[in-house]
Amino acid sequence: MTEEKRDLRNVARREGGRMARFGGVGVANTIVDLIVFSALVAAQVPPVAANIASFLAGNLQSYLLNSRITFRVEGAPAPLSLRGYSKFLAAHLFSLALSTAVLLLLAHRIGPMPAKGVAILLGFVCNYAASAFFVFGASHGERRGA
């Protein structure tokens, strides 16, 4: 096997593992989102306000867990900051807008559930790429001495 193929396999293995951890964190965030939403609706908070609050709770947890689990460098968590969370939130809001646009464009063509599936997949890829390269990427380079 050539050195280039070996390097490519190592990158694929590393990123595949990170994507799996990112997905696992996403499941935990969805659970938090549902719990917070349910509690707020039960407390008579209007559903839209409850949805915004539950999204923010899940998103904040996502930032914290991804820094600790998904994007660790040399065994240490990625650094946390208000600026970092602002970038994380902005990336996820962009992904939300993009996946909503995909849903609107595809729902009448292929049906709402298949369109939602495409939107989820696109959102996952967009969120992972933004987190890996835009949010946590700079801190990784700094810690590696780049």
N, C-alpha and C positions, 0 to 999 in steps of 0.2 A: 504494500500500500504506500502510495506517495505521501510525502509530508503534508501536501496541500489537502489531500483527502482526509488524513488523520486530523488535521486542524479543523476541517469542516465538520467532521463527526463529533469532535470535542465541543465545538460551538453548539451544534444541534442538541447534543446530550445536555449541556448546561442550560440552554434556553428552554428545552423541553421540560426539564425539571423545574425551572423557574415558572414556566407557564402553568404547570400542574399546581404548584404552590399558590400562584396567583388565583387560579380557579378555586382552590380550596378556601382561600381567604374570601373570595367572592361569595361562596356558599354561606360562610359565617356572617358576612355583611348582610346578605339577604334575610337571614334569620333575624338579625337585629332590626332591620328595616321593618319586617312584619310584626315583630313584638312591639316596637315603639308605635307603629301605626295603629295596631289593634288596641293598645292601651289608651292612646289619645282619642280614638274614635269612641271607645267605651266611656271616656271621660267627657263626651259630648263636644270634642273639638271638631270643627268642620273637616270633612275628608281632605280637601285640598291643602289646608294648613297642616293637617296631620301627615299628609304625604310629604310635604316639604321638610317638616321636622324629622320624619323617619328617614328620608333620603340623606339628610345632613348627618344624622347619627350614624347610619351605615357607612357613609363616606368618610367620616372622621375615623371610625374604627378601621376602615380599609387602609387609610394612610398609615395609621399606627402599626397595624399588623403587617402590612407589606414592607414597612421599613425594618421590622423585626424578623420576619420570616422569609419573605420572597427576595428582597434585594440586599441581603447581608453581604458584606465584603470581608473576606479573611476572618470569618467568625464574628464580626462585630455588626450591630445593626446600623443601617444607614442613618445619618444624622437627621433629626427632626427640627423644623423651624416653621415659623408662620409663613415665610416666603415659600418654603417647600410645600406647605399645605395649600397655599393659594394657587400654586401651579398645579397641584394635584386636583383640586376642586375645579379649576378652569378646564383642565383636560377632560375631566369626567362630565362636566356640563356640555362641553363641545361634543363629546361622544353621545350624550343624551339627545342633543339636537340632531346630530347626524343619524342616529338610529330611528328617531321619530320621523325624520324626513324619508328614510328608506321605507318605514312602515306606511307612511302616507302614499308613497309612490307605488308600492307593490301590493298593498292590501286588496285593491280592486282587481288586480290582474291575477294574483295567485291565491288569494284568500288571506284573511287576517292571521291565522295561525302560522302558515308557512312564511308569511311576511315577517311575523314576529320572530320566527326562528332565524331568518336572515339578519334581522336587526340585532338580535342577541349575539350572533356570531361576529358581526361587524363591530358591535360595541365592545365585545371581549378583546378582539384584536386591536382595536383603536386604543382602548384603555391600557392594555398591556404595553403596546409600543410607546404610548405617551409616558407611562410610568417608568419604563425601562430607559428611555432615551432622553426625555424632557425633564422628568421630575427627579428620579434617582440617579440618572446617568452622570450628571456633573459631579455629584458627591463621590461616585465610584472612581471617576478619573482622578479627583483630588487625592483620594486615599491611596491610590496605587502609585501616586507620584507623577502622574501624567500632566 
